[in-house]
Amino acid sequence: MRSVKVALAGGLTVLLLTIGLTLLGSPLSVARTNRPPGRPEEPIATANSSASYCQDAETLPRATSAIRVWLDAVAGPRVTLGVYSRGRRVTSGAHGSGWVGGSVTVPVKPLDRTVYDVTVCISFVVQDETVTLQGTNEPKRLWIEYLRPGRQTWASLAGTIAYHMGLGRAAPGTWIVFLAIALVVAVSMLTSRLLIRELP
């Protein structure tokens, strides 16, 4: 009985710490992009097998922790990405297979300085799939976004997030989000209490 209580208390503690650390973190924001505002994406190339693509004349902003590239696939392959300056790799990363949609975000090691005139290279191996590179045809450029942590934490954005989550509901309003959170907490507490009471 005591071991069950300890395990339950430990699990809840880990859960609360995880939630707290997440709320103290910052969502990623766009530090730089080569995407023209208001312009729809265009296919600039397609690949049905192993492929690589490099694009020069890019700028890697300081503290970039992820790079989003506009690749479109039904079930995307593993993507590796490298950023090069004067032939030397300055940062790199990879994203596993299974991503969907029109873009994939690759985590990279952040640098403490901005690096200009870099070349961004991506590569992937396709099997029974087609990957479309999207961007602008004139001039031909793959769309790339450079992401880094924003200045606001998730906790400071809680009110704004709750407001947007409350839109479009049968009973719209921020209150419905906090009601859902309260119900989840209440159910968790009742379940834990019932579990402890029913165990021999």
N, C-alpha and C positions, 0 to 999 in steps of 0.2 A: 504493500500500500504506500509506504513512504517513498519507495523508488519511483512509483507512478507519479506521485505528487512532485517529486524533484524533476522528473523528465518533463512533465507538463509545464512546470514553472520555468524550466530552462528553455523549452520551445517558445513559450510566450515572450520571454525576455529577448531571445534572439530575434523574434519577429518584430518586437518594438524597436530594438536597436537598428534593425535593417530599415524600417520605415523612417526612423529619425535621421539616419545617415543619408537616406535618399532625399528627404525633404531639405537637408542642408546642402545638397549638391545643386549644381546649376545646369539648366538645360542648354543644349548647344545652340549657338546663334551663328548666322552667316557672317563671316568676317570679310569675305570677298567672293565675287562671282563674275564669270564672263558671260553670263546669260543676259541678253538684251531685255530690258523690261517690256512686258506686254507682247513679246514675240512668241508665236507658237513654235514648238520643237519640230525639226525636220529630220528624217533619216539621212545620215551622211555615209553610212556603211553598214553592211550586214556580214555576219560570220556564221558558218555552219560547221566549223572544225576549229582546230587550234588557231588562235589569233592573238596579235598584239598590236597596240596602237600607241604612238607617242605624239605628244603635242608640246611644242616649245613656246617661248615667249609668255610664260605664265609667271605669276608672283605668288609665293608661298608666305602668307601672313604669319607673324609671330604667334606662337601658342596654338597653332592649328593642331587639333587632336583628331580630326576626321576629315576625309575628303569624299564628297559625293559626286559621282560621275553618272551621266545620263546614259544608262544602258537599259534596254527594254527586252524582257524575256518572260515566258510563261513560268518557267522554273529555272532560274538563273544558275550558272555554274560558279565554281570557286573563282574569285577574282583576286589577283595579286596586283599591287600598285607600288610604284617607286617614283620618287622625285629626285631629279638629278640636277646638279649645278656644275657646269664645266666638266662634265663627264664623271663627276663623283656623286655617289648616292648620298643624299642628305637625310632622307627619311623614307620609310616604306611601311607596308601593312598588307593585310589580306582579309577577305570576307568569305566565309564559307558558302557552299552551294545551297540552293533552295530558296533564294530570295525571289521576290516577284515584283512586278510593276515596272515603272519607267526609269528607276534610278536605283543605285546601290551605294551605301555609305561604308567606306573603308576606314577603320581606325588606324591612325599613324602616330608615331612618336612625336610629340610637340617639340618645337625648337624655341629658344629664348630670343630669337631675332627673326626679322623678315628677310627672306632670300628672294632676290629679284632675278628675272630672266632664267627661270628654271624650266626643265622639261619633265612633264608628267607622263609616265608610261603605265599602261594597263595591259594585262595578259590573262587569258583564260583558255580552257579546253572545253569544247562543246561536243556533246554526244546526243544525237537525235533531238537537237534543239537549234533554234535560230536566235542569235543575239543581234539586236539592232543598236548601233551607236547613233545617238540623237544629239542634235545641236543646230548649227546654222550652216547652210550650204555656201553662202556668199558673204564673207569668206568661209571656207570649210573649217569649222571649229566645233569640237566636242564640248558640250556644256559641262562645266566643273564648278562646284561650290566648295569653299574652304570653311570649315566649321571649327569653332572653339567655344569653350564654356562662356556663357553670358555673365553679366554682372549681378543678376538677380537669382535668388535661390528658388527652388520649387515651393518652399514654404511661403515666401513673399508673394508668389503668384497664385496661391491657393484660391483667393477670392475671385480672381479673374477666370481661372480654370473652372471653378464651380459655376460662375455666371454663364459661361459658354456651354457647359454641360447641361445646364438647366433650360437652355433654349430648345424650342421645338417639341416640348413634351406636352402630354395631355393637360397636365397642370404645371405650366412653366414657372420657373423661379429658382433662385439659388437655394432656397430652403430644401428643395427635394434632394439635392446632393448631400447636404448635411444630414437629412433624415435617413438616407440610405447608409451613410457611414455609421450613424447611431444604431441602426438596426443590426448591422454587421457586428458591431462591438457587443451589443446586447446578446445576440445569438451565440457569439463566441464565449461570453461569460457564462451564460446558462448551460451551454454544452459542457464546458469545463467543470462546472459545479455538479452537473448530473453525472458526468463520468466519474468524478471522485466519490460521489455518494453511492453509486451503484456497484463500484468495485468491492470485492470482498476484502 
